[in-house]
Every structure is written in C-alpha cells, then in structure tokens.
Amino acid sequence: MNSKELREFFVSQLTNGDCIFKVRKVSARYRMSRGSFKTSEIVRDLHTLKYRTTDKNRYIFSDGKVEGELILDDNPEIVKFHFHVDNGFNYFYLSFKTFEDEHIYGCGEQFTTLDLKGKKVPIWVSEHQQVIKIAAKLLRWKLKGKPEPDRVTKYKNHQTYCSFPIFISSRNYGFYVHDDSYGVLTFLKDRVEIKYRSIPKSVSMLCADSQQELIQKFAKLLGISPKTPDWVNNGAIIAMQGGTDVLRKKYYEAKEKGIKIAALWAQDWCGHVITSFGYQVYWNWSVDNELYKGIKEFIDELHKDGVKFLGYINTFLKEGAPLYNEAKAMNILVRKKNGSVYLVKSTTFNAGIVDLTNPTGYEWYKNIIKKNMIEFGLDGWMADFGEYLPTDSIVYGGEADKLHNKWPTFWAKCCYDAIHESGKENDIFIFSRAAFGHTVQYSNSIWNGDNHVDWSDEYGIGSVIPASLSLACCGTGVTHSDIGGYTTVMFMRRNAELFRRWSEMNIFTPVFRTHEGNRPKDNVQFNDPEVVDEFAENSHIFAELKEYRISLHKEYQEFGNPLIRPLFMHFDDARSKVEKREFLFGKDILVSPVLREGETKHKVYLPKGNWIQFFTGKEYPEGNHVVDSPLGLPIAFYNKESEYKTLFEQVTKNHYKGE
C-alpha cells in the first residue's frame, strides 16, 4: 500500500460512513500506587458526528448540534489529518476499518506479546511492575510447588515504562497520534479504535513498500538516539557497589579472571540506604565521600586502563536529603494543591520530584548533573524512572494529567542538555527506563526496566525479547536489558543458570551490562565461581563483535534501522510475523535464546536462507530444527551470505564448542 492508496482507502471511509467520529466531555479520575495507575471517567454530552460535505481537503462532520472538520494535509509522503471541533470537548473517538488478516505491532514496550491484534492498549507511561500481581504469582508458584513461567495475566492489566502512540501494520502502514494525553488504542478484528482524553493535535498515517522502510520512517519521525560512544562495545559494563575499596578489589579480581571490561557501574556512588526492599541508592546526587573515599583517584586508575566509570540518578530526591532540602527551599519541587511538597513512594521511603517544567528547577537539576556528575568524572549513568508524575499534582508547566506522558522526555532532555553543554556527546553513555514519543532522541539507549530474576514470560527473561521488538517497531534503535534481571521479592532468587543464559543472550545486543539487583547477597553475581569463567568468555565474544555492532549503530544513525529487529523486518513469512522468542541482531545474526530452566534441547525456527550456527560451525537450512543447547553454548546463527562472514567465522573459531 503506497501513500496514494492509503489516502484513498482512508478518504473513502470518511465519505461512506465507515469512519466514525465521536466527541464528548469527560471528567477523568486517576489513582496512582507506586507508579502504577488505575483510571476511570464520567462521560457527558456525547456526540456522534456524521459526514456532511467536503470542501477540497476539508471534511465536515456534524450531528446538527456540534460541527467538526477533518483537514487532510496535502503531503504525498505522509497522510496527516487535523480535527477541529467546537470548544469544550475534551474527548476524541475515531474508528475506521482495517484488514482481518493483518498483524499489529508497537505502542511502545510490550512485555508479553508482539502482535497486538485483539488487544486494547492504554497509551500511558507507568511502572510496569505491580506488587499485588507479583505477590499473587509467586504465591501460586509456591503452593503448586513448581514454577509457571508461561503463565501471564490478562493483557488488559498491562502497564509499561515506555508507551508510544504509534502502531504499525503488517500491511505496511502505521499511525502516529500527535497527542500527549491519556489514550487507548483498540485493535479489533477488522477495525481500529483511537480514543483520547483530548482532541489530538493531528494524526499521521505513514506507509511504505516494506516493514523495514516503515520502521525507518517512524524512527526518523520520533528522532534518532544520540550516537552510542564506541567504548560501550569494548566489553562488559559491570555493576559493582559498596565503596571504593570494594570496587577496587572486585575490579582487579575481574581483570585477573580475564573479563573484558568496558566500564564499572556503581549505582550507589551517592550513598545507600538499607530498607525492607533491599540495598537501595540514597537519592541525593552528590558523591558519598565517606563510602567512596578516594574515588576520584580510582576513576583515574580506570581511565588509564581505558575503563569508564558510571553512576546513577533519577527524577527524585529523598525526603530530608541535602538536595531535597535545597530544592524545597527554592520551591522547585512538584506540589500538591495545598502547596505542600507532593511526596511519592516508589519502594519504602518518600521522595519529592523536581519540577522539570519549571525553568528554574530544570536549570538547577541540569547543573547538578553537570557539576556533581560530569565534572566529577562520571562517564555515564542510568537515568532511572520518569513514570511517576501524579495527575493531581501542581506543576509549573500546566495540567499534570496532560504532562504525565511527556515527563520521561523532560527528564531525558535534562540529562542530554547537561551532556551537550559540557561537550561530552561522544563520551558519555546514558540509558533510560521510561519513554514516550520523542524521548529516544535524548537518550543513548532504552533498557527493559526492572526485570525479575526468574524465567517468567511476564516479568523475567522471557519478557525481554517482546519488549525490545515492540520498541523496535516504533523506531527505537538501541535497547538492552540487565543481565540476570533486577527484582528480587519473597523467595525469588537469581541462580547461576539464569545468569548464564541471560549472559549468552545479551552477547548479541547493543549493551552487555550486569546489575546486582535490589538484594545483591541473595543473587548470583558475575564473579561467583559458577558463572565467572563463562561470563569472561562472553565478554570477549561481545568485544570481538565490535566491528559488526558499530556497523549496526551507523546504519541506525543513517537510516533508522534498530539494532535488535523482529524477524518480519527482513523475512516475509507467516512465522516471522508472529515470532516473539527469537530476534535478529542486524540482518545477519538470528538469536534464539534458551528461555527455560533445565532445557538442553532447543527448538529453533530459521527463515529463508542458509544459516551457520555460532560456535559449532554447523550449517542449517530454513525451517524448524532442534539443536543441542548445553549451558555455555549461546544459541545464535549467522547468514551464510553475510558480508561479515569472515568475522563471524573467526569468532566461532576463537570460541569453538563443537564436537
């Protein structure tokens, strides 16, 4: 379907009654608990507007009382329309016919599904983890005496860190709703429904000759992420915390074990607090000089070795911390309607949110980053959170419920501006958890958030692939996950097998990074005897693929092709259109990770072509195969015709695991 055909297809619905417009007035209610939301609305004054007449590109709709007009842009590349209606209406409904045989993808980060056909998708940035659901799942597993990794809750309860008002169709068209309000996209059997708690600024319809071209268009529409510094490709970014002495000891032990290290990541560089949730960062963004005595000298040691040093920051300031007190005195924290600071709770303690719509607050926070982090010597950081703006809060920039979805973009841009103004664009690497719309153009990478240290498809290792693929469908180019996951609750623990399988998968991603998790002592870490040798080898494999990975980064920067890709981006067959447990890394590497504990025989689907298995050299034709999958053998294949075949052959030779 080309632009002309898409335009004709849509215009015909405007005039024959297949396209339905409704407007209404609503009063919306939101309830937030630790970043997760429930919402409802009271509807009044509903109007269904029917087509009346056309004046050039203006289509008039009315019910006799209310009149609206839809204006189509005269643009051969993008079919874009604007909808205007009488003042006072704050709810928009658009429904139009689509195709029964199509698949739908995107809408941000989807953790349990790739194809959204039949789903109702809220467009609302939220905390993905929901405590009650997690506890219920774990209790169910406990009572049954066995895990149920393939069991997921109903999609209607799905919430996500990264919510994009974008979807694409397997019919090579896609939609982008240019609005920041709460929305719901519903993909019925042969219709799409778009509902918004505002009148959207505009809606764009894009089409292309292929899925690859369509994804490229959305990447350019939203903006390309800043270039990832080359040093990220040099090896592992290893999470360590506990103070300078602990880091120095672990670093030199890791070197002795032969681990290829790109950076150390100390999230507690600013201090820590021990809570019922675990070992947590002290949310005050200034170095803890007691815990990290002599850290600047150690950073210099690392830099002489060519190793970088990363930290952590988020949108909050812990209540009572020095920077919190300073921000409170400056009146630059998000407030309640009574004027008091709006305190939120993510885990166990209260925190205030810097009002990033307040120019004074924005400049203050940006300068904290410049002075306390960049000038101090940090080479990057996790830019955490961004989902927690309460809808009933008071912020400088306007109505909080209309700014909630944009909060991750304000946050990422604050970090980006600090880096840009410091002239460090080519050196500093940041990764973000939350995103909406244009957020990606301000962050080097989106990471998949706080995955569980388990094998589950909903929160654990099984959720990572659909999350990255659905983001790729929206044009997001650089994604990755914590090796081994993050969240430990109740009796959930990261064992050696999970860490090893996650490490094997993440060799073939843009970033090879570990996380100690919220309960480090309860979980296997990179330096445990059971995993350290394989982790060291995997860090070398990751580094040896640097040439290929840099070529993918260049391809993304120039064309918008994501590094992690769904199979259907390059293969037009039925299985590739729905595959969510395998992914392409670039167009030449297919990765089929082991996602179940104890699995030693692994089912693999290979699309058209001839494929060579990494580390065994065995050749496979297209089709379904069962391959041996012992621990220590990453399950990945490269295209026999790849221009990087010589590189892949050398990597296989260096780490041969065949008979």
Secondary structure, DSSP 4 states (H G I P E B T S, - for coil): --HHHHHHHHHHHHHHS-SEEEEEEEEEEEEEETTEEEEEEEEEEEEEEEEEEEETTEEEEE-SS-EEEEEE---SSEEEEEEEE-TT--EEEEEEE--TT--EEEEE--SS-S--TT-EEEE-B--S--HHHHHHHHHHHHHHTS--TT----GGG--BSBEEEEEEETTSEEEEEE--S-EEEEE-SSEEEEEESS--SEEEEEE-SSHHHHHHHHHHHH-PPPPPPGGGGGSEEEE--S-HHHHHHHHHHHHHTT--EEEEE-TTTT-EEEETTEEEE-S--S--TTTTTTHHHHHHHHHHTT-EEEEEE-SEEETTSHHHHHHHHHT-B-B-TTSSB--EESSSSEEEEB-TTSHHHHHHHHHHHIIIIITTT--EEEE-------TTSEETTEEHHHHTTTHHHHHHHHHHHHHHHTT-TTT-EEEES-B-GGGGGG-SEEE--S-BSS--TTTSHHHHHHHHHHHHHTT---EE-EET-SB--TT----HHHHHHHHHHHTTSS--EE---SSGGGS--TTSTTTHHHHHHHHHHHHHTHHHHHHHHHHHHHH---SEE-GGGT--STTTTT--S-EEETTTEEE----STT--EEEEEEEEEEEEETTT--EEEEEEEEEE--TT---EEEETT-TTHHHHHHHHHHT----
